[in-house]
């Protein structure tokens, strides 16, 4: 049974201080720690279909603990980005993020994104 809290705790415990360029891997491991059956995805930008197969659906509005953001690429980040919401305004990927957008270029460009939730 899915536990958003377990997924968020895993993400928090395994996030580093800086990007390791492995966001899809870290977010996928956090989702699995929450007991969702998620297939591997090579690139964060392509996680949508596997999230849906694992029981997630796209949501609109404010994120809650365990929600997953899939962010499309920028010029210097061709694989996109994925992160999981830990609550209290904090997002995690392979590192602790200041905002949902993981870095300066993302915050300036604001590429398209979608947020997914497992109920």
N, C-alpha and C positions, 0 to 999 in steps of 0.2 A: 504494500500500500504506500502510495506517494507521501513523502514527508518533506514539505518545503523547508521546514526548520532544519532537518538533517542535512539537506543540500546546502543551505546557507552556512551552517556551522562548518561543514567540510570546506567550502570555498574560503571562508574566513581563516581557517586553520592552515590552509595550504597556499594562500596568496603570498607572494613575495613583496618586496619593496619596489621593484622595478619590473618592467615588461621582460619576459623571456621569449616573446614571439611564439607563445604556445597557448593562446587564449582558448581556442576550440577544444584542445585536449583537457585543460584544467576545468573549463565549464562542463564539459561532458562527464568528467570524473565526479564533479560535484553533483550533477543530476543523477548519476548512477548511485551515489551515496544516499540520495533521497529515495532510492528504490524505484526509479523509472528505468525502463528498458530502452536505452538510447543507443543507436548504432553510431559508429565513428563517422565523422565528417572531416575531410581533409582541410577544408577552408571554412572559416567562421561564416563568411557570406553565404554559404550554402547549407546552413544548418536547419532552415525552415522545414523542409520535407521530413527530416528525421525527427525533429521535435514533434511534428504533427503525428507521425507514426507512433511516437512514444506517449501520446495522450495529451499533448499541449495544444492550446488554441490561441490565436491572436487576440489580444485585448487592447482596449483603448482606455486612457486615463492614467491615474497614478499607480505606480508599481507597488506590489506587496512582496514580502519576503518569499524568495524562491522564484520570482519571475525572471525570465531570461530575455535579454535584449540581443538582437542580431542586427549589426550595423553594417551597411554596405561600404565598399571600398572608397578610398581617397587616392589621389595621384601617387602618393608615396607608400600607401598601404593597400596593395592590390588584393589582399585576401579578406578584407573586412575585419570585423571584430565581434566578439561575443563576450557577454558578461552576465553575471547573475546578481540579483538584488538581495542584499543582506539585511535590509531594513535600515531605518534611521538615516536615510540619504546616502548610504554607502553601497557602491557596486564593486564586485570582485571579478577578476578574470585570473590571469596568472600573477596578478599584482593587485594591490588595493588602489582603487581609482578615486580621484577627486570628484568626478561626475560620471554620468553614464558614458559620455564621450571620453575615450581614454587618454587623449593627448591634445596638444595645441592645434595640430592640423585638423583633427576631427572637430574640435570645438569651433574653429574658424569656418570650416566648410559646412558643417552640420549635414552630413550625408543622410540619406533615407535610412530608417530603422523600423523594426517592428518588435513588439514586446509579446512574449508568449507566457501563458500560465497553464499549469496542470492543476485541475480541480480534484 
